[in-house]
Amino acid sequence: MKDTKIALVTGANKGIGFAIAHGLGAIGFTVAVGARDDARRSEAVARLRAADVNAFGVALDVTSDQSVTEAAATIERAAGRLDVLVNNAGIAGRTDGGAQDPTTLDLDVVRTVLETNVFGVVRVTNAMLPLLRRAASPRIVNMSSNMGSLALRTGPILAAYAPSKSMLNSITAQYARRLADTNVIVNAACPGYVATDFTGFNAPRTPEQGAAIAIRLATLPDDGPRGGFFDDEGVVPW
């Protein structure tokens, strides 16, 4: 592992996360598959290895301080550094009974969504930063959504999920400002409307298409953009 770049992808056992892991592995990265479920994580690692990707599993629950600390220690032992972090793990949250209608919003649903989609990203990023700082060209990619764009206001009304992505975009900008004088490049990515269990597999884009922007941002040159929000077509309005 000392001779190859190391990438951690959270929520990498399925969907876009798995496609990102596969895509990075296909261009020579060793991929740490971050996932909560032991069986699904092991299955994902086996599928990646069967596709000639150098992969290993990392037990990771982004909502748990202890789990994230242990995950960082696992990567430290395995590789000693981290070149790329893709914060992909995310949840939509319950929608039944008007739980995400702003006029009947269930604040417990908001808290649950923020715990994964925002606090989880901060928790993982801060735990991995010491490892990222050891890399020559470290990159952080936060998987967002254009539903979080205050300008576009796309998709259904989801008053927990969409604001969680707005906050994730803002946090991304704050990280980019803080790390502006370092070699750590941070950006947010929108994968588009992808057919996964998240969308009930009723969407026009494949996970591989959704993963493409994350892979591009994960492999930016040293003079690449910082603190931006991008999809396949370019800059996404904030």
C-alpha positions in Angstrom: 0.0 0.0 0.0 3.0 2.3 0.4 3.2 2.6 -3.4 -0.4 3.2 -4.2 -2.9 5.9 -3.3 -5.4 5.1 -0.6 -9.1 6.2 -0.7 -11.7 5.9 1.9 -15.3 5.9 0.7 -18.0 6.0 3.3 -21.2 4.1 2.6 -19.3 2.1 0.0 -21.2 -1.2 0.2 -23.9 -0.2 -2.3 -25.1 2.2 -4.9 -23.1 5.3 -5.7 -20.6 4.6 -2.9 -19.8 1.2 -4.4 -19.5 2.7 -7.9 -17.1 5.3 -6.6 -15.0 2.7 -4.9 -15.0 0.6 -8.0 -14.1 3.6 -10.2 -11.2 4.7 -8.0 -10.0 1.1 -7.8 -10.0 0.8 -11.6 -7.6 3.7 -11.8 -5.2 2.2 -9.3 -6.3 3.3 -5.9 -6.4 1.0 -3.0 -9.9 1.4 -1.6 -11.0 1.3 2.0 -14.7 0.3 2.0 -16.4 2.1 4.9 -19.7 0.6 5.9 -21.6 -0.2 9.1 -22.9 -3.7 8.2 -20.3 -6.4 8.5 -21.8 -8.8 6.0 -22.5 -6.1 3.4 -19.1 -4.6 3.8 -17.4 -8.0 3.3 -19.6 -8.7 0.3 -18.6 -5.4 -1.3 -14.9 -6.0 -0.7 -15.3 -9.5 -2.3 -17.0 -8.0 -5.3 -14.3 -5.3 -5.7 -11.5 -7.8 -5.4 -13.2 -10.0 -8.0 -13.1 -7.0 -10.3 -9.3 -6.7 -9.7 -9.6 -3.8 -7.3 -7.3 -3.7 -4.3 -9.8 -3.2 -1.5 -10.2 -3.8 2.3 -13.1 -3.2 4.7 -13.3 -0.6 7.4 -16.0 -0.9 10.0 -17.5 2.6 10.0 -20.7 4.1 11.5 -20.4 7.8 10.8 -22.8 8.6 13.6 -20.5 7.1 16.2 -17.4 8.9 17.6 -15.9 5.6 18.7 -16.5 3.9 15.4 -14.9 6.8 13.4 -11.9 6.9 15.8 -11.4 3.2 15.3 -11.8 3.5 11.5 -9.0 6.1 11.5 -6.8 3.8 13.5 -7.5 0.9 11.1 -6.4 3.0 8.1 -3.4 4.2 10.0 -2.3 0.6 10.6 -3.0 -0.5 7.1 -1.6 2.4 5.1 -0.2 5.1 7.3 -1.9 7.9 5.4 -5.0 8.7 3.3 -5.0 10.3 -0.1 -8.7 10.6 -0.7 -11.8 10.8 1.5 -15.2 10.6 -0.2 -17.9 11.4 2.3 -20.7 9.5 0.6 -22.7 8.0 3.4 -26.1 9.7 3.6 -29.8 9.1 4.4 -33.0 10.6 3.1 -35.0 10.3 6.4 -38.6 9.3 7.0 -41.3 10.9 4.9 -44.4 9.3 6.3 -47.1 11.3 7.9 -45.8 14.6 6.7 -42.5 14.1 8.5 -40.6 16.2 5.9 -43.4 18.6 5.0 -42.2 21.9 6.4 -45.6 22.7 7.9 -45.7 19.4 9.8 -42.0 18.8 10.1 -40.8 16.1 12.5 -37.8 17.6 14.3 -36.6 14.2 15.3 -36.3 13.3 11.6 -34.3 16.5 11.0 -32.0 15.6 13.9 -31.5 12.0 12.5 -30.8 13.2 9.0 -28.4 15.9 10.1 -26.5 13.4 12.3 -25.5 11.3 9.3 -25.5 13.9 6.4 -23.7 16.7 8.2 -22.4 15.8 11.6 -21.2 12.5 10.2 -19.2 14.2 7.5 -17.6 16.6 10.1 -16.8 13.6 12.4 -15.2 11.5 9.7 -13.3 14.4 8.0 -11.8 15.7 11.3 -10.7 12.1 12.3 -9.1 11.5 8.9 -7.4 14.9 8.4 -4.2 13.9 10.2 -3.9 11.0 7.7 -4.8 13.2 4.8 -2.2 15.7 5.7 0.5 13.0 5.2 -0.5 12.6 1.6 1.1 14.5 -1.3 -2.1 15.6 -2.9 -5.0 14.9 -0.5 -8.6 15.4 -1.7 -11.9 15.4 0.1 -15.2 15.0 -1.8 -18.5 15.5 0.0 -21.4 13.9 -1.8 -24.2 16.5 -1.9 -27.3 17.0 -4.0 -28.7 19.8 -6.1 -31.8 19.5 -3.8 -29.6 21.5 -1.4 -29.2 24.3 -3.8 -31.1 27.4 -2.6 -31.1 28.7 -6.2 -32.4 25.6 -8.0 -34.9 24.2 -5.4 -35.1 20.9 -7.3 -36.8 17.7 -6.4 -39.7 17.0 -4.0 -40.2 19.0 -0.8 -38.1 17.2 1.7 -37.6 19.7 4.6 -35.0 17.6 6.4 -33.0 16.1 3.6 -32.7 19.1 1.3 -31.6 21.5 4.1 -29.1 18.9 5.3 -27.4 19.2 1.8 -27.5 23.0 2.0 -25.7 22.8 5.3 -23.2 20.2 3.9 -22.4 22.6 1.0 -21.8 25.4 3.5 -19.6 23.2 5.7 -17.7 22.3 2.5 -17.0 25.9 1.8 -15.8 26.4 5.4 -13.4 23.5 5.2 -12.1 24.9 1.9 -11.5 28.3 3.5 -9.8 26.8 6.5 -7.5 24.6 4.3 -6.9 27.2 1.6 -3.2 27.4 2.4 -2.7 23.7 2.5 -2.5 21.0 -0.1 -5.9 19.5 1.0 -8.5 20.3 -1.7 -12.2 20.1 -0.6 -15.2 20.1 -2.9 -18.9 19.0 -3.0 -20.4 16.8 -5.7 -23.9 16.3 -7.0 -24.3 12.8 -8.6 -27.6 13.7 -10.3 -30.8 11.6 -10.1 -29.4 8.1 -9.8 -31.2 4.7 -9.7 -30.5 3.4 -6.2 -32.5 2.2 -3.3 -32.5 5.9 -2.2 -34.7 6.7 -5.3 -36.5 3.4 -5.4 -34.4 2.5 -8.4 -36.7 4.8 -10.4 -34.2 7.3 -11.9 -32.5 7.7 -15.3 -28.8 7.7 -14.2 -26.7 4.7 -13.3 -24.6 4.6 -10.1 -21.5 4.7 -12.4 -22.7 7.9 -14.0 -23.4 9.3 -10.5 -19.9 8.3 -9.4 -18.1 10.0 -12.2 -18.1 13.5 -10.7 -16.8 12.2 -7.4 -13.9 10.4 -9.1 -13.1 13.5 -11.1 -13.0 15.7 -7.9 -11.0 13.0 -6.1 -8.3 13.2 -8.8 -8.1 16.9 -9.3 -4.7 18.4 -10.1 -2.9 20.5 -7.5 -4.2 23.7 -9.0 -7.8 22.4 -9.1 -10.8 24.3 -7.8 -11.5 24.5 -4.1 -14.7 24.9 -2.1 -16.9 24.4 -5.2 -20.1 22.5 -5.9 -20.0 20.5 -9.1 -21.9 18.0 -11.2 -21.1 16.4 -14.6 -21.9 19.7 -16.4 -19.9 21.9 -14.3 -20.6 24.3 -11.4 -23.9 23.8 -9.6 -25.5 27.1 -8.3 -25.5 27.4 -4.5 
